[in-house]
Amino acid sequence: MTFISTGICTTMEIEEKFKLLPNEGNHNCFACSSQNPYGLQMQFYAAPDAVFSRLKIPDHLGGWNNVVHGGVISAMLDEVMSWAAMYLLKQFVLTKSMQIDFIKPVTLGEEIKAEGRVLEVQKKRDVLMQGVLYSGQGKVCAKSEGTFVRFSPKVARRLRIADESLLKDLEPIIT
């Protein structure tokens, strides 16, 4: 599986080359809400066959000394796979299962890249996703595969996963 290579782009180069996915942030998601002061505040960019995010992990999310906590790495991979599925398949998703290989420690304060893509749309509502976390030098730090369940906005309402405000914010991605 080949991943897009955005290299070490400046923010301006990323904004010129890739589409920033809309996210009003008027929710409290740990990974992607700009309103959650304790979260990651991830922003997502779309390439033709993948979604990625560049970010620096703040010190308060550390594990051992200068290393990012494994739960935070898991959250980043889960989130980038979710956004990739939503954008590329135009449907809401929830994580059904996820497996992670931690390959190299991720350092606090280092700019990293999380990237997600669809591997296979499976029977019924499942989709197999892949996520990769790269260091600032482009080395693979963690890889994940996850099975996600696809569902409609109607189901999101019924299960109270998303309110009308969130549904409206995500409308450009889902439809």
PAGU-942400 format. One record per residue (C-alpha): x, y negated, z negated. Coordinates in Angstrom, 3 decimals, m for minus. Example, Ala and Ser with C-alpha at 12.3 -4.5 7.8 and 13.67 -1.06 7.14 Angstrom:
BEGIN
+----------+----------+----------+
:        X :        Y :        Z :
+----------+----------+----------+
:   12.300 :    4.500 :   m7.800 :
:   13.670 :    1.060 :   m7.140 :
+----------+----------+----------+
END
This chain:
BEGIN
+----------+----------+----------+
:        X :        Y :        Z :
+----------+----------+----------+
:    0.000 :    0.000 :    0.000 :
:    1.497 :   m3.329 :    1.066 :
:    0.732 :   m6.436 :   m0.929 :
:    0.650 :   m9.983 :    0.338 :
:    3.828 :  m11.857 :   m0.212 :
:    3.208 :  m15.374 :   m1.355 :
:    6.778 :  m15.655 :   m2.582 :
:    7.524 :  m18.310 :   m5.127 :
:    5.269 :  m20.999 :   m3.689 :
:    4.651 :  m24.367 :   m5.224 :
:    1.109 :  m25.121 :   m6.312 :
:    0.737 :  m27.418 :   m3.305 :
:    1.893 :  m24.671 :   m0.897 :
:   m0.552 :  m22.196 :   m2.424 :
:   m3.423 :  m24.687 :   m2.129 :
:   m2.532 :  m25.319 :    1.535 :
:   m2.196 :  m21.626 :    2.485 :
:   m4.926 :  m19.937 :    0.447 :
:   m8.546 :  m20.542 :   m0.517 :
:   m9.123 :  m21.456 :   m4.166 :
:  m12.126 :  m19.483 :   m5.385 :
:  m14.752 :  m21.577 :   m7.151 :
:  m15.096 :  m21.158 :  m10.897 :
:  m16.760 :  m23.929 :  m12.844 :
:  m15.531 :  m22.356 :  m16.058 :
:  m18.772 :  m23.140 :  m17.905 :
:  m18.555 :  m19.799 :  m19.689 :
:  m16.220 :  m18.405 :  m22.332 :
:  m14.333 :  m15.697 :  m20.423 :
:  m10.952 :  m15.018 :  m22.047 :
:   m9.268 :  m14.531 :  m18.684 :
:  m10.818 :  m17.075 :  m16.312 :
:  m12.694 :  m19.826 :  m18.136 :
:  m11.010 :  m23.211 :  m18.075 :
:  m13.112 :  m24.039 :  m21.151 :
:  m11.624 :  m21.319 :  m23.366 :
:   m8.639 :  m23.002 :  m25.094 :
:   m7.304 :  m19.635 :  m26.331 :
:   m7.600 :  m17.835 :  m23.011 :
:   m5.523 :  m17.430 :  m19.866 :
:   m7.475 :  m19.921 :  m17.723 :
:   m6.677 :  m17.942 :  m14.577 :
:   m7.452 :  m19.485 :  m11.197 :
:   m7.900 :  m17.232 :   m8.192 :
:   m6.872 :  m17.635 :   m4.579 :
:   m8.097 :  m15.560 :   m1.659 :
:   m5.956 :  m14.097 :    1.090 :
:   m7.544 :  m12.107 :    3.936 :
:   m7.425 :   m8.775 :    2.075 :
:   m6.511 :   m9.646 :   m1.523 :
:   m7.057 :  m12.078 :   m4.372 :
:   m4.245 :  m13.383 :   m6.541 :
:   m3.528 :  m15.670 :   m9.454 :
:   m0.334 :  m17.369 :  m10.588 :
:    0.042 :  m18.285 :  m14.246 :
:    2.321 :  m18.626 :  m17.242 :
:    1.379 :  m16.773 :  m20.401 :
:    1.310 :  m19.009 :  m23.503 :
:    3.319 :  m18.068 :  m26.582 :
:    0.283 :  m17.274 :  m28.730 :
:   m0.426 :  m14.203 :  m26.552 :
:    2.870 :  m12.498 :  m27.274 :
:    3.573 :   m9.067 :  m28.589 :
:    7.186 :   m8.374 :  m29.556 :
:    9.305 :  m11.531 :  m29.653 :
:    9.318 :  m12.979 :  m26.122 :
:    7.152 :  m10.274 :  m24.496 :
:    3.513 :  m10.584 :  m23.395 :
:    1.147 :   m8.279 :  m25.308 :
:    0.028 :   m5.210 :  m23.337 :
:   m3.623 :   m6.030 :  m23.956 :
:   m3.133 :   m9.389 :  m22.250 :
:   m1.481 :   m7.672 :  m19.269 :
:   m4.463 :   m5.311 :  m19.128 :
:   m6.881 :   m8.241 :  m19.190 :
:   m5.052 :   m9.981 :  m16.322 :
:   m5.111 :   m6.856 :  m14.163 :
:   m8.776 :   m6.184 :  m14.966 :
:   m9.698 :   m9.764 :  m14.097 :
:   m7.799 :   m9.967 :  m10.811 :
:   m9.292 :   m6.645 :   m9.677 :
:  m12.775 :   m7.890 :  m10.615 :
:  m12.382 :  m11.160 :   m8.710 :
:  m10.947 :   m9.289 :   m5.712 :
:  m13.935 :   m6.939 :   m5.667 :
:  m16.429 :   m9.789 :   m6.026 :
:  m14.830 :  m11.900 :   m3.308 :
:  m14.021 :   m9.143 :   m0.807 :
:  m17.232 :   m7.108 :   m1.269 :
:  m19.590 :  m10.020 :   m2.071 :
:  m21.065 :   m8.221 :   m5.087 :
:  m20.840 :   m8.414 :   m8.855 :
:  m18.765 :   m5.704 :  m10.536 :
:  m18.071 :   m4.324 :  m13.979 :
:  m15.121 :   m2.172 :  m14.950 :
:  m15.987 :    1.513 :  m15.267 :
:  m12.470 :    2.842 :  m15.885 :
:   m8.923 :    1.597 :  m15.573 :
:   m5.426 :    3.103 :  m15.710 :
:   m2.293 :    0.977 :  m16.174 :
:    1.392 :    1.700 :  m15.723 :
:    3.559 :   m0.747 :  m17.657 :
:    6.797 :   m0.812 :  m15.663 :
:    8.788 :   m3.835 :  m16.844 :
:    8.218 :   m6.243 :  m19.746 :
:    6.517 :   m9.546 :  m18.899 :
:    8.175 :  m12.541 :  m20.526 :
:    6.238 :  m15.317 :  m22.244 :
:    6.372 :  m18.617 :  m20.353 :
:    7.517 :  m16.989 :  m17.093 :
:    5.404 :  m17.693 :  m14.007 :
:    3.876 :  m14.415 :  m12.875 :
:    1.540 :  m13.323 :  m10.112 :
:   m1.428 :  m10.995 :  m10.523 :
:   m2.822 :   m9.520 :   m7.329 :
:   m5.892 :   m7.366 :   m6.687 :
:   m7.300 :   m5.552 :   m3.674 :
:   m9.899 :   m3.000 :   m2.667 :
:   m8.530 :    0.498 :   m2.104 :
:  m11.748 :    2.362 :   m1.334 :
:  m15.478 :    1.783 :   m1.409 :
:  m16.769 :    5.041 :   m2.825 :
:  m20.132 :    6.779 :   m2.923 :
:  m23.067 :    5.082 :   m4.551 :
:  m21.955 :    1.881 :   m6.286 :
:  m18.314 :    2.597 :   m7.176 :
:  m15.253 :    0.907 :   m5.714 :
:  m11.613 :    1.822 :   m6.349 :
:   m9.408 :   m1.228 :   m6.934 :
:   m5.694 :   m1.806 :   m7.326 :
:   m3.956 :   m4.509 :   m9.346 :
:   m0.275 :   m5.417 :   m9.512 :
:    1.494 :   m7.863 :  m11.798 :
:    4.727 :   m9.393 :  m10.451 :
:    7.463 :  m11.235 :  m12.333 :
:    8.624 :  m14.661 :  m11.177 :
:   11.391 :  m12.884 :   m9.274 :
:    8.875 :  m10.700 :   m7.409 :
:    9.555 :   m7.503 :   m9.374 :
:    6.616 :   m5.244 :  m10.205 :
:    5.909 :   m5.383 :  m13.950 :
:    2.635 :   m3.433 :  m14.118 :
:    0.279 :   m1.594 :  m11.773 :
:   m3.294 :   m0.565 :  m12.297 :
:   m6.077 :    1.293 :  m10.584 :
:   m9.638 :    0.878 :  m11.649 :
:  m13.069 :    2.075 :  m10.736 :
:  m15.633 :   m0.714 :  m10.745 :
:  m19.417 :   m0.480 :  m10.461 :
:  m21.031 :   m2.856 :   m7.950 :
:  m24.396 :   m4.475 :   m8.686 :
:  m26.638 :   m7.295 :   m7.526 :
:  m27.364 :  m10.708 :   m9.072 :
:  m30.817 :   m9.343 :   m9.948 :
:  m29.215 :   m6.627 :  m12.084 :
:  m26.835 :   m9.202 :  m13.623 :
:  m29.889 :  m11.191 :  m14.756 :
:  m31.713 :   m8.146 :  m16.059 :
:  m28.707 :   m6.914 :  m18.063 :
:  m28.008 :  m10.471 :  m19.258 :
:  m24.452 :  m10.275 :  m17.922 :
:  m24.797 :  m13.646 :  m16.226 :
:  m27.127 :  m16.578 :  m16.790 :
:  m28.491 :  m18.823 :  m14.033 :
:  m25.631 :  m21.303 :  m14.394 :
:  m22.969 :  m18.626 :  m13.879 :
:  m24.902 :  m17.070 :  m11.008 :
:  m25.060 :  m20.478 :   m9.321 :
:  m21.310 :  m21.034 :   m9.852 :
:  m20.455 :  m17.659 :   m8.317 :
:  m22.942 :  m17.937 :   m5.451 :
:  m20.259 :  m19.034 :   m2.918 :
:  m18.265 :  m15.882 :   m3.727 :
:  m21.058 :  m13.337 :   m3.962 :
:  m23.104 :  m14.416 :   m0.938 :
+----------+----------+----------+
END
